[in-house]
């Protein structure tokens, strides 16, 4: 079993999220290549981008927690979760709402 740990992925799911600016971002093809690579190599954990896992391990080992926390706050590491642009996400959220509505109808036995 392998675990692929991507950073923020440039897909419709991340639409409206302020990516970049210190937050690593990747394209879906990079994640797909990591999945294939992990399945062929049997690696237990694969970070995407590759430097992310070893990079954070190094930070965790060498940088005091208070300094890491301060640096994370300065770059706004939680902004992808807290600063979403609702208008930029509208197509995604509308599609999910339609899908959830049709799944709800199907779970009740369809249109009777």
Biopython code that builds the backbone (N, CA, C, O; Angstrom):
import numpy as np
from Bio.PDB.StructureBuilder import StructureBuilder

atoms = [
    (1, "UNK", "N", (0.838, -1.162, 0.000)),
    (1, "UNK", "CA", (0.000, 0.000, 0.000)),
    (1, "UNK", "C", (0.891, 1.235, 0.000)),
    (1, "UNK", "O", (1.872, 1.321, 0.738)),
    (2, "UNK", "N", (0.523, 2.177, -0.840)),
    (2, "UNK", "CA", (1.254, 3.438, -0.939)),
    (2, "UNK", "C", (0.326, 4.596, -0.606)),
    (2, "UNK", "O", (-0.880, 4.534, -0.846)),
    (3, "UNK", "N", (0.902, 5.640, -0.055)),
    (3, "UNK", "CA", (0.169, 6.869, 0.213)),
    (3, "UNK", "C", (0.830, 7.975, -0.585)),
    (3, "UNK", "O", (2.029, 8.218, -0.448)),
    (4, "UNK", "N", (0.047, 8.645, -1.419)),
    (4, "UNK", "CA", (0.543, 9.776, -2.200)),
    (4, "UNK", "C", (0.021, 11.036, -1.524)),
    (4, "UNK", "O", (-1.183, 11.196, -1.324)),
    (5, "UNK", "N", (0.942, 11.927, -1.176)),
    (5, "UNK", "CA", (0.630, 13.136, -0.403)),
    (5, "UNK", "C", (0.893, 14.381, -1.247)),
    (5, "UNK", "O", (1.981, 14.954, -1.196)),
    (6, "UNK", "N", (-0.109, 14.796, -2.022)),
    (6, "UNK", "CA", (0.114, 15.991, -2.843)),
    (6, "UNK", "C", (-0.092, 17.268, -2.046)),
    (6, "UNK", "O", (-0.861, 17.307, -1.085)),
    (7, "UNK", "N", (0.608, 18.306, -2.464)),
    (7, "UNK", "CA", (0.315, 19.637, -1.930)),
    (7, "UNK", "C", (-0.962, 20.102, -2.635)),
    (7, "UNK", "O", (-1.719, 19.260, -3.118)),
    (8, "UNK", "N", (-1.222, 21.374, -2.710)),
    (8, "UNK", "CA", (-2.407, 21.867, -3.401)),
    (8, "UNK", "C", (-2.313, 21.509, -4.887)),
    (8, "UNK", "O", (-1.285, 21.727, -5.527)),
    (9, "UNK", "N", (-3.387, 20.967, -5.412)),
    (9, "UNK", "CA", (-3.417, 20.527, -6.808)),
    (9, "UNK", "C", (-4.290, 21.492, -7.609)),
    (9, "UNK", "O", (-5.400, 21.832, -7.199)),
    (10, "UNK", "N", (-3.774, 21.922, -8.745)),
    (10, "UNK", "CA", (-4.503, 22.863, -9.610)),
    (10, "UNK", "C", (-5.623, 22.122, -10.341)),
    (10, "UNK", "O", (-5.441, 21.651, -11.464)),
    (11, "UNK", "N", (-6.768, 22.027, -9.695)),
    (11, "UNK", "CA", (-7.954, 21.412, -10.291)),
    (11, "UNK", "C", (-9.154, 22.285, -9.970)),
    (11, "UNK", "O", (-9.028, 23.320, -9.316)),
    (12, "UNK", "N", (-10.316, 21.859, -10.436)),
    (12, "UNK", "CA", (-11.537, 22.594, -10.132)),
    (12, "UNK", "C", (-11.799, 22.609, -8.621)),
    (12, "UNK", "O", (-12.374, 23.564, -8.098)),
    (13, "UNK", "N", (-11.381, 21.560, -7.931)),
    (13, "UNK", "CA", (-11.560, 21.505, -6.481)),
    (13, "UNK", "C", (-10.865, 22.670, -5.782)),
    (13, "UNK", "O", (-11.369, 23.175, -4.779)),
    (14, "UNK", "N", (-9.721, 23.099, -6.297)),
    (14, "UNK", "CA", (-8.991, 24.203, -5.656)),
    (14, "UNK", "C", (-9.315, 25.558, -6.278)),
    (14, "UNK", "O", (-8.680, 26.559, -5.946)),
    (15, "UNK", "N", (-10.297, 25.600, -7.177)),
    (15, "UNK", "CA", (-10.667, 26.884, -7.792)),
    (15, "UNK", "C", (-11.113, 27.848, -6.709)),
    (15, "UNK", "O", (-11.819, 27.469, -5.775)),
    (16, "UNK", "N", (-10.700, 29.082, -6.840)),
    (16, "UNK", "CA", (-11.053, 30.102, -5.862)),
    (16, "UNK", "C", (-10.144, 30.151, -4.651)),
    (16, "UNK", "O", (-10.267, 31.053, -3.823)),
    (17, "UNK", "N", (-9.234, 29.198, -4.534)),
    (17, "UNK", "CA", (-8.284, 29.194, -3.419)),
    (17, "UNK", "C", (-7.029, 29.958, -3.839)),
    (17, "UNK", "O", (-6.519, 29.750, -4.940)),
    (18, "UNK", "N", (-6.530, 30.832, -2.979)),
    (18, "UNK", "CA", (-5.328, 31.600, -3.318)),
    (18, "UNK", "C", (-4.074, 30.733, -3.177)),
    (18, "UNK", "O", (-3.486, 30.654, -2.098)),
    (19, "UNK", "N", (-3.676, 30.094, -4.256)),
    (19, "UNK", "CA", (-2.533, 29.187, -4.228)),
    (19, "UNK", "C", (-1.247, 29.946, -4.536)),
    (19, "UNK", "O", (-1.278, 31.113, -4.926)),
    (20, "UNK", "N", (-0.128, 29.270, -4.357)),
    (20, "UNK", "CA", (1.175, 29.878, -4.599)),
    (20, "UNK", "C", (1.617, 30.707, -3.404)),
    (20, "UNK", "O", (1.140, 30.490, -2.290)),
    (21, "UNK", "N", (2.510, 31.643, -3.618)),
    (21, "UNK", "CA", (3.004, 32.535, -2.555)),
    (21, "UNK", "C", (3.478, 31.741, -1.338)),
    (21, "UNK", "O", (3.039, 31.992, -0.216)),
    (22, "UNK", "N", (4.362, 30.797, -1.565)),
    (22, "UNK", "CA", (4.903, 29.994, -0.471)),
    (22, "UNK", "C", (4.202, 28.660, -0.296)),
    (22, "UNK", "O", (4.707, 27.786, 0.408)),
    (23, "UNK", "N", (3.049, 28.489, -0.923)),
    (23, "UNK", "CA", (2.336, 27.219, -0.845)),
    (23, "UNK", "C", (2.633, 26.422, -2.118)),
    (23, "UNK", "O", (2.290, 26.855, -3.218)),
    (24, "UNK", "N", (3.267, 25.265, -1.969)),
    (24, "UNK", "CA", (3.573, 24.483, -3.164)),
    (24, "UNK", "C", (2.287, 24.049, -3.871)),
    (24, "UNK", "O", (1.330, 23.615, -3.229)),
    (25, "UNK", "N", (2.278, 24.172, -5.192)),
    (25, "UNK", "CA", (1.134, 23.723, -5.982)),
    (25, "UNK", "C", (1.644, 22.839, -7.114)),
    (25, "UNK", "O", (2.755, 23.019, -7.613)),
    (26, "UNK", "N", (0.810, 21.884, -7.507)),
    (26, "UNK", "CA", (1.190, 20.942, -8.555)),
    (26, "UNK", "C", (0.024, 20.752, -9.520)),
    (26, "UNK", "O", (-1.124, 21.061, -9.200)),
    (27, "UNK", "N", (0.335, 20.248, -10.688)),
    (27, "UNK", "CA", (-0.677, 19.915, -11.680)),
    (27, "UNK", "C", (-1.112, 18.465, -11.501)),
    (27, "UNK", "O", (-0.345, 17.647, -10.994)),
    (28, "UNK", "N", (-2.336, 18.139, -11.912)),
    (28, "UNK", "CA", (-2.830, 16.768, -11.757)),
    (28, "UNK", "C", (-1.926, 15.714, -12.379)),
    (28, "UNK", "O", (-1.822, 14.606, -11.853)),
    (29, "UNK", "N", (-1.273, 16.036, -13.483)),
    (29, "UNK", "CA", (-0.404, 15.054, -14.135)),
    (29, "UNK", "C", (0.765, 14.670, -13.225)),
    (29, "UNK", "O", (1.233, 13.532, -13.265)),
    (30, "UNK", "N", (1.238, 15.616, -12.403)),
    (30, "UNK", "CA", (2.319, 15.295, -11.470)),
    (30, "UNK", "C", (1.850, 14.302, -10.409)),
    (30, "UNK", "O", (2.599, 13.410, -10.010)),
    (31, "UNK", "N", (0.610, 14.462, -9.955)),
    (31, "UNK", "CA", (0.047, 13.540, -8.970)),
    (31, "UNK", "C", (-0.145, 12.163, -9.615)),
    (31, "UNK", "O", (0.156, 11.138, -9.004)),
    (32, "UNK", "N", (-0.643, 12.148, -10.843)),
    (32, "UNK", "CA", (-0.847, 10.873, -11.550)),
    (32, "UNK", "C", (0.475, 10.140, -11.731)),
    (32, "UNK", "O", (0.541, 8.927, -11.527)),
    (33, "UNK", "N", (1.520, 10.853, -12.106)),
    (33, "UNK", "CA", (2.837, 10.218, -12.258)),
    (33, "UNK", "C", (3.333, 9.655, -10.928)),
    (33, "UNK", "O", (3.952, 8.592, -10.894)),
    (34, "UNK", "N", (3.064, 10.365, -9.841)),
    (34, "UNK", "CA", (3.474, 9.886, -8.518)),
    (34, "UNK", "C", (2.715, 8.624, -8.135)),
    (34, "UNK", "O", (3.291, 7.716, -7.535)),
    (35, "UNK", "N", (1.437, 8.554, -8.470)),
    (35, "UNK", "CA", (0.631, 7.362, -8.181)),
    (35, "UNK", "C", (1.181, 6.160, -8.951)),
    (35, "UNK", "O", (1.353, 5.079, -8.387)),
    (36, "UNK", "N", (1.450, 6.356, -10.226)),
    (36, "UNK", "CA", (2.005, 5.264, -11.039)),
    (36, "UNK", "C", (3.378, 4.870, -10.512)),
    (36, "UNK", "O", (3.669, 3.683, -10.366)),
    (37, "UNK", "N", (4.216, 5.848, -10.227)),
    (37, "UNK", "CA", (5.553, 5.562, -9.701)),
    (37, "UNK", "C", (5.505, 4.804, -8.388)),
    (37, "UNK", "O", (6.285, 3.874, -8.182)),
    (38, "UNK", "N", (4.601, 5.188, -7.497)),
    (38, "UNK", "CA", (4.473, 4.514, -6.200)),
    (38, "UNK", "C", (3.993, 3.083, -6.383)),
    (38, "UNK", "O", (4.448, 2.182, -5.679)),
    (39, "UNK", "N", (3.076, 2.864, -7.323)),
    (39, "UNK", "CA", (2.578, 1.508, -7.542)),
    (39, "UNK", "C", (3.660, 0.617, -8.137)),
    (39, "UNK", "O", (3.681, -0.586, -7.874)),
    (40, "UNK", "N", (4.549, 1.184, -8.926)),
    (40, "UNK", "CA", (5.634, 0.392, -9.518)),
    (40, "UNK", "C", (6.778, 0.151, -8.536)),
    (40, "UNK", "O", (7.405, -0.908, -8.552)),
    (41, "UNK", "N", (7.045, 1.138, -7.684)),
    (41, "UNK", "CA", (8.196, 1.021, -6.784)),
    (41, "UNK", "C", (7.830, 0.398, -5.435)),
    (41, "UNK", "O", (8.692, -0.143, -4.741)),
    (42, "UNK", "N", (6.552, 0.477, -5.070)),
    (42, "UNK", "CA", (6.144, -0.018, -3.762)),
    (42, "UNK", "C", (6.471, 0.949, -2.627)),
    (42, "UNK", "O", (6.435, 0.578, -1.454)),
    (43, "UNK", "N", (6.789, 2.191, -2.985)),
    (43, "UNK", "CA", (7.103, 3.190, -1.957)),
    (43, "UNK", "C", (5.913, 3.354, -1.024)),
    (43, "UNK", "O", (4.764, 3.363, -1.465)),
    (44, "UNK", "N", (6.196, 3.483, 0.266)),
    (44, "UNK", "CA", (5.104, 3.627, 1.238)),
    (44, "UNK", "C", (4.502, 5.020, 1.224)),
    (44, "UNK", "O", (3.286, 5.172, 1.336)),
    (45, "UNK", "N", (5.336, 6.034, 1.089)),
    (45, "UNK", "CA", (4.867, 7.417, 1.037)),
    (45, "UNK", "C", (5.581, 8.165, -0.069)),
    (45, "UNK", "O", (6.796, 8.057, -0.232)),
    (46, "UNK", "N", (4.807, 8.924, -0.823)),
    (46, "UNK", "CA", (5.372, 9.733, -1.893)),
    (46, "UNK", "C", (4.778, 11.134, -1.775)),
    (46, "UNK", "O", (3.559, 11.301, -1.805)),
    (47, "UNK", "N", (5.629, 12.122, -1.642)),
    (47, "UNK", "CA", (5.187, 13.514, -1.593)),
    (47, "UNK", "C", (5.212, 14.097, -2.993)),
    (47, "UNK", "O", (6.076, 13.759, -3.801)),
    (48, "UNK", "N", (4.265, 14.972, -3.273)),
    (48, "UNK", "CA", (4.221, 15.666, -4.557)),
    (48, "UNK", "C", (4.063, 17.148, -4.252)),
    (48, "UNK", "O", (3.026, 17.550, -3.724)),
    (49, "UNK", "N", (5.059, 17.974, -4.568)),
    (49, "UNK", "CA", (6.321, 17.659, -5.218)),
    (49, "UNK", "C", (7.237, 16.828, -4.313)),
    (49, "UNK", "O", (7.078, 16.800, -3.093)),
    (50, "UNK", "N", (8.184, 16.165, -4.941)),
    (50, "UNK", "CA", (9.036, 15.200, -4.232)),
    (50, "UNK", "C", (9.797, 15.801, -3.053)),
    (50, "UNK", "O", (10.008, 15.130, -2.043)),
    (51, "UNK", "N", (10.209, 17.061, -3.177)),
    (51, "UNK", "CA", (11.012, 17.689, -2.118)),
    (51, "UNK", "C", (10.192, 17.992, -0.865)),
    (51, "UNK", "O", (10.758, 18.245, 0.199)),
    (52, "UNK", "N", (8.871, 17.967, -0.984)),
    (52, "UNK", "CA", (8.031, 18.414, 0.124)),
    (52, "UNK", "C", (8.192, 17.562, 1.383)),
    (52, "UNK", "O", (8.349, 18.107, 2.476)),
    (53, "UNK", "N", (8.155, 16.251, 1.248)),
    (53, "UNK", "CA", (8.288, 15.375, 2.423)),
    (53, "UNK", "C", (9.623, 15.546, 3.125)),
    (53, "UNK", "O", (9.660, 15.842, 4.320)),
    (54, "UNK", "N", (10.729, 15.363, 2.393)),
    (54, "UNK", "CA", (12.031, 15.553, 3.035)),
    (54, "UNK", "C", (12.242, 16.992, 3.515)),
    (54, "UNK", "O", (12.892, 17.224, 4.535)),
    (55, "UNK", "N", (11.687, 17.951, 2.773)),
    (55, "UNK", "CA", (11.834, 19.355, 3.169)),
    (55, "UNK", "C", (11.165, 19.635, 4.499)),
    (55, "UNK", "O", (11.755, 20.294, 5.355)),
    (56, "UNK", "N", (9.940, 19.146, 4.694)),
    (56, "UNK", "CA", (9.250, 19.367, 5.960)),
    (56, "UNK", "C", (9.876, 18.565, 7.088)),
    (56, "UNK", "O", (9.890, 19.012, 8.235)),
    (57, "UNK", "N", (10.393, 17.380, 6.772)),
    (57, "UNK", "CA", (11.094, 16.603, 7.806)),
    (57, "UNK", "C", (12.311, 17.369, 8.305)),
    (57, "UNK", "O", (12.599, 17.384, 9.502)),
    (58, "UNK", "N", (13.015, 17.996, 7.390)),
    (58, "UNK", "CA", (14.184, 18.796, 7.752)),
    (58, "UNK", "C", (13.778, 19.997, 8.602)),
    (58, "UNK", "O", (14.407, 20.297, 9.617)),
    (59, "UNK", "N", (12.723, 20.675, 8.174)),
    (59, "UNK", "CA", (12.227, 21.824, 8.944)),
    (59, "UNK", "C", (11.825, 21.377, 10.342)),
    (59, "UNK", "O", (12.203, 22.005, 11.332)),
    (60, "UNK", "N", (11.060, 20.291, 10.424)),
    (60, "UNK", "CA", (10.613, 19.795, 11.732)),
    (60, "UNK", "C", (11.790, 19.435, 12.628)),
    (60, "UNK", "O", (11.731, 19.626, 13.843)),
    (61, "UNK", "N", (12.856, 18.915, 12.033)),
    (61, "UNK", "CA", (14.004, 18.503, 12.823)),
    (61, "UNK", "C", (14.922, 19.634, 13.247)),
    (61, "UNK", "O", (15.587, 19.532, 14.277)),
    (62, "UNK", "N", (14.971, 20.705, 12.478)),
    (62, "UNK", "CA", (15.957, 21.754, 12.727)),
    (62, "UNK", "C", (15.386, 23.082, 13.227)),
    (62, "UNK", "O", (16.092, 23.862, 13.866)),
    (63, "UNK", "N", (14.125, 23.336, 12.939)),
    (63, "UNK", "CA", (13.552, 24.641, 13.258)),
    (63, "UNK", "C", (12.666, 24.515, 14.494)),
    (63, "UNK", "O", (11.813, 23.630, 14.549)),
    (64, "UNK", "N", (12.854, 25.380, 15.479)),
    (64, "UNK", "CA", (11.986, 25.339, 16.665)),
    (64, "UNK", "C", (10.522, 25.524, 16.265)),
    (64, "UNK", "O", (10.216, 26.250, 15.319)),
    (65, "UNK", "N", (9.635, 24.872, 16.983)),
    (65, "UNK", "CA", (8.209, 24.902, 16.642)),
    (65, "UNK", "C", (7.648, 26.318, 16.612)),
    (65, "UNK", "O", (6.846, 26.648, 15.738)),
    (66, "UNK", "N", (8.061, 27.161, 17.561)),
    (66, "UNK", "CA", (7.536, 28.520, 17.593)),
    (66, "UNK", "C", (7.911, 29.296, 16.339)),
    (66, "UNK", "O", (7.123, 30.101, 15.840)),
    (67, "UNK", "N", (9.129, 29.051, 15.825)),
    (67, "UNK", "CA", (9.583, 29.749, 14.627)),
    (67, "UNK", "C", (8.848, 29.225, 13.389)),
    (67, "UNK", "O", (8.465, 29.998, 12.511)),
    (68, "UNK", "N", (8.659, 27.923, 13.334)),
    (68, "UNK", "CA", (7.909, 27.340, 12.217)),
    (68, "UNK", "C", (6.471, 27.873, 12.202)),
    (68, "UNK", "O", (5.946, 28.225, 11.145)),
    (69, "UNK", "N", (5.842, 27.929, 13.375)),
    (69, "UNK", "CA", (4.470, 28.437, 13.466)),
    (69, "UNK", "C", (4.386, 29.884, 13.000)),
    (69, "UNK", "O", (3.461, 30.266, 12.283)),
    (70, "UNK", "N", (5.356, 30.675, 13.413)),
    (70, "UNK", "CA", (5.369, 32.085, 13.005)),
    (70, "UNK", "C", (5.545, 32.216, 11.491)),
    (70, "UNK", "O", (4.856, 33.007, 10.846)),
    (71, "UNK", "N", (6.467, 31.440, 10.933)),
    (71, "UNK", "CA", (6.696, 31.484, 9.481)),
    (71, "UNK", "C", (5.439, 31.042, 8.724)),
    (71, "UNK", "O", (5.086, 31.637, 7.706)),
    (72, "UNK", "N", (4.768, 30.007, 9.218)),
    (72, "UNK", "CA", (3.544, 29.536, 8.566)),
    (72, "UNK", "C", (2.462, 30.614, 8.611)),
    (72, "UNK", "O", (1.737, 30.800, 7.634)),
    (73, "UNK", "N", (2.349, 31.313, 9.716)),
    (73, "UNK", "CA", (1.374, 32.408, 9.810)),
    (73, "UNK", "C", (1.729, 33.532, 8.841)),
    (73, "UNK", "O", (0.847, 34.108, 8.204)),
    (74, "UNK", "N", (3.034, 33.848, 8.729)),
    (74, "UNK", "CA", (3.464, 34.931, 7.842)),
    (74, "UNK", "C", (3.133, 34.639, 6.379)),
    (74, "UNK", "O", (2.748, 35.546, 5.641)),
    (75, "UNK", "N", (3.279, 33.385, 5.956)),
    (75, "UNK", "CA", (2.958, 33.062, 4.562)),
    (75, "UNK", "C", (1.480, 32.728, 4.389)),
    (75, "UNK", "O", (1.015, 32.523, 3.267)),
    (76, "UNK", "N", (0.740, 32.673, 5.497)),
    (76, "UNK", "CA", (-0.691, 32.389, 5.419)),
    (76, "UNK", "C", (-0.963, 30.972, 4.952)),
    (76, "UNK", "O", (-1.717, 30.759, 4.003)),
    (77, "UNK", "N", (-0.347, 30.001, 5.619)),
    (77, "UNK", "CA", (-0.436, 28.614, 5.154)),
    (77, "UNK", "C", (-1.857, 28.052, 5.181)),
    (77, "UNK", "O", (-2.108, 27.015, 4.567)),
    (78, "UNK", "N", (-2.778, 28.694, 5.862)),
    (78, "UNK", "CA", (-4.150, 28.188, 5.898)),
    (78, "UNK", "C", (-5.081, 28.948, 4.951)),
    (78, "UNK", "O", (-6.291, 28.723, 4.966)),
    (79, "UNK", "N", (-4.535, 29.836, 4.137)),
    (79, "UNK", "CA", (-5.378, 30.677, 3.290)),
    (79, "UNK", "C", (-6.173, 29.885, 2.254)),
    (79, "UNK", "O", (-7.233, 30.336, 1.821)),
    (80, "UNK", "N", (-5.688, 28.728, 1.855)),
    (80, "UNK", "CA", (-6.443, 27.923, 0.889)),
    (80, "UNK", "C", (-7.742, 27.424, 1.504)),
    (80, "UNK", "O", (-8.673, 27.070, 0.780)),
    (81, "UNK", "N", (-7.815, 27.391, 2.818)),
    (81, "UNK", "CA", (-9.024, 26.936, 3.501)),
    (81, "UNK", "C", (-9.880, 28.085, 4.006)),
    (81, "UNK", "O", (-11.081, 27.916, 4.216)),
    (82, "UNK", "N", (-9.280, 29.244, 4.201)),
    (82, "UNK", "CA", (-10.000, 30.339, 4.862)),
    (82, "UNK", "C", (-10.284, 31.533, 3.962)),
    (82, "UNK", "O", (-11.046, 32.417, 4.352)),
    (83, "UNK", "N", (-9.701, 31.587, 2.777)),
    (83, "UNK", "CA", (-9.844, 32.774, 1.918)),
    (83, "UNK", "C", (-10.341, 32.400, 0.532)),
    (83, "UNK", "O", (-9.785, 32.850, -0.470)),
    (84, "UNK", "N", (-11.374, 31.588, 0.466)),
    (84, "UNK", "CA", (-11.885, 31.138, -0.830)),
    (84, "UNK", "C", (-12.705, 32.237, -1.510)),
    (84, "UNK", "O", (-13.450, 32.962, -0.851)),
    (85, "UNK", "N", (-12.563, 32.350, -2.813)),
    (85, "UNK", "CA", (-13.335, 33.273, -3.628)),
    (85, "UNK", "C", (-14.572, 32.519, -4.129)),
    (85, "UNK", "O", (-14.481, 31.695, -5.039)),
    (86, "UNK", "N", (-15.714, 32.808, -3.527)),
    (86, "UNK", "CA", (-16.949, 32.073, -3.839)),
    (86, "UNK", "C", (-17.330, 32.193, -5.311)),
    (86, "UNK", "O", (-17.806, 31.224, -5.902)),
    (87, "UNK", "N", (-17.128, 33.366, -5.911)),
    (87, "UNK", "CA", (-17.474, 33.537, -7.327)),
    (87, "UNK", "C", (-16.607, 32.668, -8.222)),
    (87, "UNK", "O", (-17.094, 32.102, -9.201)),
    (88, "UNK", "N", (-15.315, 32.556, -7.890)),
    (88, "UNK", "CA", (-14.406, 31.722, -8.682)),
    (88, "UNK", "C", (-14.716, 30.240, -8.512)),
    (88, "UNK", "O", (-14.375, 29.439, -9.382)),
    (89, "UNK", "N", (-15.353, 29.863, -7.413)),
    (89, "UNK", "CA", (-15.710, 28.460, -7.145)),
    (89, "UNK", "C", (-17.115, 28.100, -7.609)),
    (89, "UNK", "O", (-17.505, 26.935, -7.538)),
    (90, "UNK", "N", (-17.882, 29.078, -8.082)),
    (90, "UNK", "CA", (-19.293, 28.873, -8.362)),
    (90, "UNK", "C", (-19.567, 27.684, -9.280)),
    (90, "UNK", "O", (-20.448, 26.881, -8.975)),
    (91, "UNK", "N", (-18.859, 27.545, -10.371)),
    (91, "UNK", "CA", (-19.115, 26.424, -11.285)),
    (91, "UNK", "C", (-18.916, 25.089, -10.573)),
    (91, "UNK", "O", (-19.694, 24.156, -10.770)),
    (92, "UNK", "N", (-17.885, 24.999, -9.756)),
    (92, "UNK", "CA", (-17.612, 23.764, -9.019)),
    (92, "UNK", "C", (-18.706, 23.488, -7.991)),
    (92, "UNK", "O", (-19.237, 22.378, -7.936)),
    (93, "UNK", "N", (-19.047, 24.483, -7.178)),
    (93, "UNK", "CA", (-20.031, 24.249, -6.124)),
    (93, "UNK", "C", (-21.420, 23.988, -6.707)),
    (93, "UNK", "O", (-22.184, 23.200, -6.150)),
    (94, "UNK", "N", (-21.752, 24.640, -7.818)),
    (94, "UNK", "CA", (-23.038, 24.375, -8.470)),
    (94, "UNK", "C", (-23.094, 22.939, -8.984)),
    (94, "UNK", "O", (-24.111, 22.264, -8.828)),
    (95, "UNK", "N", (-22.015, 22.472, -9.593)),
    (95, "UNK", "CA", (-21.980, 21.104, -10.111)),
    (95, "UNK", "C", (-22.094, 20.100, -8.970)),
    (95, "UNK", "O", (-22.809, 19.106, -9.099)),
    (96, "UNK", "N", (-21.413, 20.334, -7.870)),
    (96, "UNK", "CA", (-21.488, 19.432, -6.717)),
    (96, "UNK", "C", (-22.906, 19.422, -6.153)),
    (96, "UNK", "O", (-23.422, 18.363, -5.797)),
    (97, "UNK", "N", (-23.539, 20.591, -6.070)),
    (97, "UNK", "CA", (-24.914, 20.664, -5.558)),
    (97, "UNK", "C", (-25.861, 19.883, -6.467)),
    (97, "UNK", "O", (-26.733, 19.164, -5.979)),
    (98, "UNK", "N", (-25.696, 20.018, -7.786)),
    (98, "UNK", "CA", (-26.547, 19.240, -8.710)),
    (98, "UNK", "C", (-26.329, 17.752, -8.523)),
    (98, "UNK", "O", (-27.283, 16.974, -8.498)),
    (99, "UNK", "N", (-25.065, 17.355, -8.391)),
    (99, "UNK", "CA", (-24.736, 15.942, -8.204)),
    (99, "UNK", "C", (-25.312, 15.421, -6.888)),
    (99, "UNK", "O", (-25.854, 14.317, -6.845)),
    (100, "UNK", "N", (-25.199, 16.193, -5.835)),
    (100, "UNK", "CA", (-25.730, 15.785, -4.533)),
    (100, "UNK", "C", (-27.244, 15.661, -4.598)),
    (100, "UNK", "O", (-27.818, 14.757, -3.991)),
    (101, "UNK", "N", (-27.896, 16.558, -5.329)),
    (101, "UNK", "CA", (-29.345, 16.483, -5.479)),
    (101, "UNK", "C", (-29.778, 15.236, -6.222)),
    (101, "UNK", "O", (-30.757, 14.597, -5.837)),
    (102, "UNK", "N", (-29.067, 14.879, -7.281)),
    (102, "UNK", "CA", (-29.443, 13.673, -8.028)),
    (102, "UNK", "C", (-29.120, 12.421, -7.217)),
    (102, "UNK", "O", (-29.828, 11.421, -7.335)),
    (103, "UNK", "N", (-28.076, 12.449, -6.403)),
    (103, "UNK", "CA", (-27.756, 11.301, -5.548)),
    (103, "UNK", "C", (-28.824, 11.149, -4.476)),
    (103, "UNK", "O", (-29.169, 10.029, -4.099)),
    (104, "UNK", "N", (-29.349, 12.264, -3.982)),
    (104, "UNK", "CA", (-30.396, 12.224, -2.966)),
    (104, "UNK", "C", (-31.670, 11.611, -3.544)),
    (104, "UNK", "O", (-32.321, 10.800, -2.887)),
    (105, "UNK", "N", (-32.028, 11.995, -4.768)),
    (105, "UNK", "CA", (-33.200, 11.425, -5.428)),
    (105, "UNK", "C", (-33.019, 9.933, -5.630)),
    (105, "UNK", "O", (-33.944, 9.158, -5.386)),
    (106, "UNK", "N", (-31.833, 9.519, -6.075)),
    (106, "UNK", "CA", (-31.560, 8.088, -6.307)),
    (106, "UNK", "C", (-31.628, 7.296, -5.006)),
    (106, "UNK", "O", (-32.100, 6.159, -4.998)),
    (107, "UNK", "N", (-31.163, 7.885, -3.911)),
    (107, "UNK", "CA", (-31.174, 7.162, -2.634)),
    (107, "UNK", "C", (-32.600, 6.978, -2.104)),
    (107, "UNK", "O", (-32.856, 6.085, -1.296)),
    (108, "UNK", "N", (-33.519, 7.823, -2.560)),
    (108, "UNK", "CA", (-34.927, 7.696, -2.142)),
    (108, "UNK", "C", (-35.725, 6.839, -3.104)),
    (108, "UNK", "O", (-36.949, 6.762, -3.001)),
    (109, "UNK", "N", (-35.048, 6.200, -4.028)),
    (109, "UNK", "CA", (-35.744, 5.317, -4.969)),
    (109, "UNK", "C", (-36.096, 5.965, -6.283)),
    (109, "UNK", "O", (-36.950, 5.461, -7.012)),
    (110, "UNK", "N", (-35.453, 7.079, -6.604)),
    (110, "UNK", "CA", (-35.706, 7.724, -7.876)),
    (110, "UNK", "C", (-36.987, 8.519, -7.874)),
    (110, "UNK", "O", (-37.593, 8.751, -6.828)),
    (111, "UNK", "N", (-37.390, 8.932, -9.049)),
    (111, "UNK", "CA", (-38.629, 9.708, -9.200)),
    (111, "UNK", "C", (-39.799, 8.739, -9.293)),
    (111, "UNK", "O", (-39.908, 7.988, -10.262)),
    (112, "UNK", "N", (-40.660, 8.749, -8.307)),
    (112, "UNK", "CA", (-41.817, 7.842, -8.331)),
    (112, "UNK", "C", (-43.063, 8.589, -8.695)),
    (112, "UNK", "O", (-44.140, 7.996, -8.766)),
]
sb = StructureBuilder()
sb.init_structure("model")
sb.init_model(0)
sb.init_chain("A")
sb.init_seg("    ")
for serial, (resi, resn, name, xyz) in enumerate(atoms, 1):
    if name == "N":
        sb.init_residue(resn, " ", resi, " ")
    sb.init_atom(name, np.array(xyz, "f"), 0.0, 1.0, " ", f" {name:<3s}", serial, name[0])
structure = sb.get_structure()
